[in-house]
Amino acid sequence: RVLALDGVQDPGNVGTLLRTALALGWRGALLLGDSCDAYNEKCLRAGRGAAAKLPTRRVEAAATAAALEGLRQRGFAVVAAEPPR
């Protein structure tokens, strides 16, 4: 499993999600578009250093579709969730 975050800008949320993915044994994380940097100071605190242990890659917005398609081709199921507006 790979966590893909698209446009998650709050560093506390990104850090917490990375820490959770690491605890669940996920293989990595993609930070898509304008998501917060995994090495932001607040993100590192919230994640308790998870960004240093979980392979993390930033993907520019223009390459998001290609990155997700690459995961599909490697056998990953891509599941999305969006908060209610």
PAZAPA-4460 file (N, C-alpha, C; in steps of 0.05 Angstrom, whole numbers, plus 32768, in hexadecimal, padded with zeros to 4 digits):
% residues 85
    n_x    n_y    n_z   ca_x   ca_y   ca_z    c_x    c_y    c_z   seq   type   mol
   8011   7FE8   8000   8000   8000   8000   8011   8019   8000     1      R     A
   8008   802D   7FF1   8016   8046   7FEF   8001   805C   7FF5     2      V     A
   8008   806E   8006   7FF7   8085   800D   7FFC   809B   7FF8     3      L     A
   7FE7   80A5   7FEC   7FE9   80BC   7FD9   7FD9   80D3   7FE4     4      A     A
   7FE6   80E9   7FEA   7FD9   8101   7FF4   7FD9   8116   7FDF     5      L     A
   7FC1   8120   7FD8   7FBF   8135   7FC3   7FB4   814E   7FD0     6      D     A
   7FC5   8162   7FD1   7FBD   817C   7FDA   7FB9   817E   7FF8     7      G     A
   7FC5   816C   8008   7FC3   816E   8025   7FD8   8182   802E     8      V     A
   7FD0   8199   8036   7FE2   81AF   803B   7FE9   81B2   8059     9      Q     A
   7FD9   81A8   806B   7FDF   81AB   8087   7FF6   8198   808F    10      D     A
   800D   81A2   8098   8023   8191   809F   801D   817D   80B5    11      P     A
   800C   8185   80C8   8005   8173   80DE   7FF6   815B   80D3    12      G     A
   7FE4   8160   80C0   7FD5   814A   80B4   7FE7   8137   80A3    13      N     A
   7FF9   8143   8094   800B   8133   8083   801C   8122   8095    14      V     A
   8027   812E   80AA   8038   811E   80BD   8029   8107   80CA    15      G     A
   8011   810D   80D3   8001   80F8   80DF   7FFA   80E1   80CC    16      T     A
   7FF4   80E8   80B3   7FEE   80D4   809F   8006   80C3   8098    17      L     A
   801D   80D0   8096   8036   80C1   8091   803C   80AE   80A8    18      L     A
   8039   80B8   80C0   803E   80A7   80D8   802B   808F   80D8    19      R     A
   8012   8094   80D1   7FFF   807E   80D1   8005   806A   80BB    20      T     A
   800D   8073   80A4   8014   8061   808E   802C   8050   8096    21      A     A
   8040   805C   80A3   8057   804D   80AC   804F   8038   80C1    22      L     A
   803E   8040   80D3   8036   802D   80E8   8026   8016   80DD    23      A     A
   8018   801A   80C7   8008   8005   80BA   8018   7FF4   80A7    24      L     A
   8032   7FFB   80A4   8043   7FEB   8093   8041   7FF1   8075    25      G     A
   8037   8008   806F   8034   8010   8052   8050   8014   8046    26      W     A
   8052   8012   802C   806C   8012   801E   8077   802D   8018    27      R     A
   8066   8042   8017   8070   805C   8011   8059   8071   800F    28      G     A
   8061   8089   8007   804D   809F   8004   8054   80B0   7FED    29      A     A
   803F   80BA   7FDF   8042   80CD   7FCA   8035   80E7   7FD3    30      L     A
   8043   80FD   7FD1   8038   8117   7FD7   8032   8125   7FBD    31      L     A
   8019   8127   7FB6   8011   8130   7F9C   800B   814E   7F9C    32      L     A
   8010   815B   7F86   8009   8177   7F82   8015   8189   7F97    33      G     A
   8003   8199   7FA4   800D   81AC   7FB8   800B   81A2   7FD5    34      D     A
   800E   8188   7FD9   800E   817E   7FF4   8027   8188   8003    35      S     A
   8024   818A   801D   803A   8193   802E   8053   8182   802B    36      C     A
   806A   818E   802E   8083   8180   802D   8086   816E   8045    37      D     A
   808E   8155   8040   8090   8141   8056   80A6   8149   806A    38      A     A
   80B8   815B   8062   80CE   8163   8073   80CA   817E   8080    39      Y     A
   80B1   8188   807E   80A9   81A0   808C   80AC   819B   80AA    40      N     A
   80B6   81AE   80B9   80BB   81AA   80D6   80A3   81A0   80E5    41      E     A
   808B   81AC   80E1   8073   81A2   80EF   806B   8186   80E6    42      K     A
   806F   8181   80CC   8069   8166   80C1   807A   8151   80CF    43      C     A
   8094   8157   80D1   80A6   8144   80DE   809F   813F   80FB    44      L     A
   8097   8154   8109   808E   8151   8125   8075   8140   8127    45      R     A
   8061   8147   8117   8048   8138   8117   804C   811B   810F    46      A     A
   805E   8116   80FC   8063   80FB   80F2   8078   80EC   8102    47      G     A
   8083   80F9   8117   8098   80EC   8127   80AE   80E0   8117    48      R     A
   80B5   80EE   8101   80CB   80E5   80F0   80C4   80D0   80DB    49      G     A
   80AA   80CB   80D7   80A1   80B7   80C4   80AC   80BC   80A8    50      A     A
   80AE   80D5   80A1   80B8   80DC   8086   80D4   80D2   8081    51      A     A
   80E3   80CF   8096   80FF   80C5   8093   8100   80A6   8090    52      A     A
   80EA   8099   8097   80E9   807B   8096   80D8   8071   8080    53      K     A
   80C4   8080   8078   80B1   8078   8063   80BA   8084   8049    54      L     A
   80BF   8074   8034   80C6   807F   801A   80B1   8092   8011    55      P     A
   80B8   80AB   800C   80A5   80C0   8005   80AF   80CE   7FEC    56      T     A
   809D   80D3   7FD9   80A4   80E0   7FC0   8090   80F6   7FBA    57      R     A
   809A   810D   7FB2   8089   8123   7FA9   8083   8120   7F8B    58      R     A
   806A   8124   7F84   8061   8122   7F68   8054   813C   7F60    59      V     A
   805E   8149   7F4C   8052   8162   7F42   8035   815D   7F38    60      E     A
   8024   8171   7F3A   8008   816E   7F32   8005   8164   7F16    61      A     A
   8016   816C   7F04   8013   8164   7EE8   8019   8146   7EE5    62      A     A
   8027   813A   7EF7   802F   811D   7EF5   801E   810B   7F07    63      A     A
   8009   8116   7F14   7FF9   8106   7F26   7FEC   80EE   7F18    64      T     A
   7FDF   80F3   7F02   7FD1   80DD   7EF4   7FE4   80C7   7EEC    65      A     A
   7FFC   80CF   7EE2   8010   80BB   7EDA   801A   80AB   7EF2    66      A     A
   801E   80B8   7F09   8027   80AB   7F21   8013   8096   7F2B    67      A     A
   7FFA   809E   7F2B   7FE5   808C   7F34   7FE1   8075   7F20    68      L     A
   7FE3   807A   7F07   7FE2   8065   7EF3   7FF9   8052   7EF6    69      E     A
   8011   805C   7EFC   8028   804B   7F01   8023   8038   7F18    70      G     A
   8016   8041   7F2D   800F   8030   7F43   7FFB   801B   7F3B    71      L     A
   7FE7   8023   7F2B   7FD3   800F   7F21   7FE1   7FF9   7F11    72      R     A
   7FF3   8001   7F00   8001   7FEE   7EEF   8012   7FDA   7F00    73      Q     A
   801A   7FE3   7F17   802A   7FD1   7F29   8018   7FC1   7F3C    74      R     A
   7FFE   7FC2   7F37   7FEB   7FB1   7F46   7FDF   7FBE   7F5F    75      G     A
   7FE4   7FD8   7F63   7FD7   7FE6   7F79   7FBB   7FEE   7F72    76      F     A
   7FA9   7FEC   7F85   7F8E   7FF6   7F81   7F8F   8014   7F8A    77      A     A
   7F84   8026   7F7B   7F84   8042   7F82   7F69   8049   7F8D    78      V     A
   7F68   8052   7FA5   7F4F   8059   7FB3   7F51   8076   7FBB    79      V     A
   7F3C   8085   7FB7   7F3D   80A2   7FBE   7F27   80A9   7FD2    80      A     A
   7F2D   80BD   7FE2   7F19   80C7   7FF4   7F1C   80E6   7FF5    81      A     A
   7F05   80F3   7FF8   7F05   8110   7FF8   7EF2   8119   800F    82      E     A
   7EFB   812C   801F   7EE9   8135   8034   7ED0   8143   8029    83      P     A
   7EBA   8141   8038   7EA2   814F   802F   7EA6   816D   802F    84      P     A
   7E98   817A   801D   7E9A   8197   801B   7E83   81A5   8029    85      R     A
***
